């Protein structure tokens, strides 16, 4: 008998009223028609969680009062009904306990970043994932853009020669004023160390910039020299950061992340330079990648155009000239992760495209980078070596 393919069933923890990222996760998961939201805990208050679930057309019995209850009750359902994986879209302090509970009850996990509140939790998460043999993914959104994948492939193909320099910057302006947390749920938890972790700026956007640099050049950050600051008076954690980078492959880099650059929106940019030329990508024009050879005129590569690598082309969704953006990049992670889950169900090996989702190694390196940036900034030592990650079989992206 032929098995009829079905949608991959998703549960969600977080993403209730007032959430910025929850609706984005749900829209991204829904974009390809491969994933179905079947249950969730959308608030710490049971009545609000159920109300949010009704708005999403979920039955009351699949809208739970706590993530512990959700994991236990979903695990008791028949295999043909229970969720396949959990999307974790809570503030940072809940990322690990939710992921741990999901893994212990037999469910795959796709989590918002950073993976955990601190590095010790990330190491405990690694143990849970390895013990369970289940799938774990991390939604570092910007690695989902087709032209970022094009840049990664061009570096791997040797188009730049040996990579020498990486410049990555991520300025925002939304935390420029004191007291913003009083009227913003998003600012309020990000500026609270109990829920955000050791860092605001580096944890929130600097970790994205660090991951993007490692992803594109295919090499891990091994040492940093950091200067983190709390520019707005009265804040406990950083809202601005400048960090020098050294990579495993010998490249050097500069990372600038700031949330007090008044007037900036979300101006992420990366430039990579090698022996033979450079690459440049800007989030404000994500469909364009600029190749700047040392001895020739610049070349413009466009999403959906000719000369795209297979991986980049596989992550394009529209013909050339049609804008693709943040939601599509997010959706690439969801589609590819769902492909990994489907491969498990079908008993086959996942494809290279399906495997192209940030995972456990990225989770560990990300938390290592955040904590090391805070420690390095407080240290008088110029160069701060990042600690070894014993649970990784390899440290390259």
N, C-alpha and C positions, 0 to 999 in steps of 0.2 A: 504494500500500500504506500502510495506517495504521500509524504507529509506536506501539508499545506503551510507555506510560510506565514508567519504572523509578525505583528509589530513587537518590538522590544518594550517590555513593560517597565516604567520608571516610577519610583517613589521620590518625593522631595521633602527635605527638611529645611525650613526657613522659607523666605520669599513671600511673606504675608503682607498685609497692608503697610504701606510706607517703605517697602523694600524697593531699592533701585535695581538690584541685580536679579532678583527672583523672576520678574516678568521677562527679562532678557533671556535667562536660562530657559524658561518655558517656551518662548518663541523660537529660540535656536533649536531646541530639541524637536519642535514640531515642524520645522521647515521642510524636511525631506520626507515626511510621512512615514518614517521608519520607527518612531518612538511614540508610545502612548502613556500619558500620565494617568496612573491608576490609584494613587493614594498619596497621603502626605500629612505632615505636621507643619502648619504654616504659621503658628504662633505658639508661645508658651501658655497662652490662655485658650482653653478648650473651645469656648464659644466662638472666639474669633477664628480659630483654626477651622472649625466646621463651617462658619460663614464664608470664609475664603474658599473652602472646598466646594460649596454650593455654587459660587460664582464660576468655578472651573468645571461644573457639571459632574462632580464626584459624589457618590453616595455617602451619607453621613457615617456609615459603618467603616468607611475607608479613610476617614479624616480623624486622626488620632490626637489624644491629649498630650502625648510626649513621644519622643523618638524611641525611648525604650519600649513603650507599648507597641509602637508601630513595628519594630523589628520582630518582637515576639509573636505578635498576632499574624503578621504577614508570613512568618516562617511556618505557622500552623496551617495555612491555607494550602489547598491542593496545588501541585506544581503548575497546573494549567491556569491558575488564577493569580498566584502571588507575583509580586514585582520581581524583576530581574536585577535591577541595580538601583542605587540610591544617589540622587543628586544632592550635594550638601551646599547650601547657599546661605548659611548663617554667618553672624560675626565670627571672627577668628577663634575665639575661645571655645567654640563648640565644634570646630572642624574635627578634632581628634576623637572626642568621645562619641560623636555620631558615626564616624568612619569605623571606629573600633567595634561599636555595637552592631553595625551592618555586617562587617566581616565575620564576626563571631556567630552571626545568625545565618551566614551563607549567602550574603548578597555582595555583588560587585559595587564599587564606589567610584563616582566621578565628583570631585570636590572643587569648589572655588579655591583660589590661592589666597594667602600662603597655606600650605597643607595643614599646619598646626600652629599652636600658640608659641612654641619654643622648640629648640633642637632636640631636647630629651624626648618630647612627645613625638617628634618626627622619627626618631630612632625606634621608639616603641611601636609606632605605626608600621615601620618597615618590618619589624618582627611579626606583627599581626598579618600583614599582607603575605609574607613568605610562608608563614605557618598555614594560612588558609588556602594558598595557591589560587586566590581569586584575583580579579582584575582591579587595578587602581589607576585612575587618571586624574589629571590636574588641568584646569581650564586656564592656562596661560594664553589668553585670547589672541595676542598679536602674532604668535607663531602659527595661527590658523590662516593668515593671509596668503594668497597664492604667490605674491611677489616676494614675500619673505622666504617661502619655500624655493622659489626660483633663485634667490640670492644664496641660500644654503647650498643648493646643488651646484651653482657656478663656482663657489669657493671650493667645494669638493672636487670639481672637475679640473681645478688648477687654473682657472681663467685669470686669477689675480697673482698667481705664483704663491710664494710663501707669505702668509698673512703677517703683517708687522704692527698694524695700528687699528684700534677700534675706538670710535667716538660715538657714544650713545647718550642722548639727552631726553628728559621727560619733564618738561615744565607744565605746571598747572597753577591756577590762581585762586581756586575756590576757597582755600583756607587762609586768605590774606588778612582777614579781619578778626580781631578778638571777639569772643562771645558768639561766634557763629554756631557753636554746638547747642546753644539754647533753642535755636529754631530749626535745627537740621538733625534728623535721626542718623543720617549717614556720617556727619561730622562728629556727633556725640559719642558714638561707640569707637570710632577710629582714634579719637583723642583720649580714650580711656585705656590705660595700660592693662587693666584687668581683662579687657575684652579684645584689645587689639594686639597686645604683646609688647615687646621691648621697643618697637619703633612704629611711628606713624608713617612718615614719608617713605622711608626705605622699605618698610613692610608692605605698604600699599602700592606704590608705583615704582620705587627703586628696584624691587624684586622682579617686576616685569622687565625693566631695562636690562638687568643682569641676565635674566633668562634669555632674552632676545639676543644678546651678544654671544652667549654660549651656543645657542641654537644655530645662529647663522655661521659662525666660524668653526663649529664642531669641536670646541675645546673648552675645558672647564677653567674657571677662575681659581687661582691657587694662592694669591697674595693680594692684599689691598693696603692702601694708605687712605684713611677716611677722615673727613671733617663734617660732622653732623651738627646741626644747630636748631635751637628752638627760637626762631626769630620773633614770633609774636609773643609778647610778654605774658607770663603766667602759665604757659604750656609745660607739661611734664616731659613730653617727648619731642623728637625732631619734626620739623616741618620743612627742612631744607637740607640737602646733602650734596657734597662733592667728593668723589672717590676715584683714586687712581687704581688701576687694575693691572695685574699680571696674569697671563694665561699659561696653561700647561704646555702649549705649543711654542712658547717664547714671545708671543705677541704682547704688546702693552696697550692699555686702554685708559680712557677717561669716561666716567659716568657722572652725569649731573641729573639730579632729581630734586624737584622743588614743588611745593604746593602753595608758595607765597609769591609766585611770579604774577603779580596783578595784571589782569588783561589776557593772560593765556588761558586757553581752554583745555586741550588735551594734545599738546604738540610733540608727540613722540617722534624721534628721528634717530636713525642709525647710519653711520658711515664706516666702511671697512676698507682698509688700504693694504695692498700687497706689493710685491716686487714689480708687478707689471701694470698696476692700475688700481682703481677703487670702485666701490659700489655705494650707492646712496638710496635710501628709502625714507619717505616721510609719511606719517600717518594721515596727514591732511590731504594727501594724494596717493592713497594706498594702491591704486591700480598701476602705478608707475614705478619702475626700477631703473636707475641710471647707472650704466657702466661707463667708467672714465678710464680708458686705456692710457698708458704712459706715452705712447707714440702715435696716437690716432685720435680722431674726433670722438666725442662722447656718443654713446649709443643708448637709445631709449627702448626699453622693453615694457610692453603693456600686457596687463592681464587679459587673457582671451586671444592674444595675438599670436603670430608665428614665433617659432624658435623657443617655445616654452618647454621646460623639462617635463617628463611624464608626471612627476609628483605635483608640480605646480599646476599643470593642466587638469589633473584629477581633482583639484580643489577649487577650480573655477566653476562658476554656476551660470554665467550669462555670456553671450557673445561679446567680442571685443567692443569697447566703446560704451558699454552699459555699466554704470557704477555698481561696485560691490563694496561692502563696508563691514562694520563692526559685527552686525548680526550674522552675516554670512561666515565671517571668520570664526565666531563662536559656534555656529552650526556645523562647521567642518569638524571641530573636536567632537561634538555630539554624534554626528554621523559616523565618524571613524571609530569612536569608542563603541557605539552600538554594533558596528561591524565586528569588533573583537568579541562582544557578547554573543552575537549570532554565530560566529565561528565556533565558539565553545559549544553552543547548542547543537550545531550541525556536525560537530566532531571533526572539523577541518582546521588547517593552519590559517591564521589570519594573514591577509595580504599586507604588502609593504605600506599601502595607503592606510589601511585600517590600523596598523601599528604606529602610525605617525601621530601620536597623542602624547603630550608630556605625561610622565609617569612617576614612579617611585624615586628614581635617581634625581629627577628634577625637584621633587618634593624635599629630599634631603639636602641637595645643594642649595636650594632656595632658603631654607631655614638656617643653614650654615652661614650663608651670605648675610642675612639680616642680622643675626646675633654677632657675627664677626665685625660687621660695619659699626655696630654700637660699641663693641669692645675696643676696636681699633681707634675710634674717635676719642675715646676716653683715655687712651694709652699715650705715653710719651714716645713709644717705639714708632719709628717711621714706617717700617714695613711689617705688617701683621700677617703671619702665615695662617692660612685657614686650616683648621684641624682635619685630620684624616677621618674619613667616613668608613668605619670598619665593616658595616653591613652591606656595602656595595661591592660587587664583583669587579666593577670598573667605574672609573670616575669621569669618563668622557661622555658628552651628551649623545 
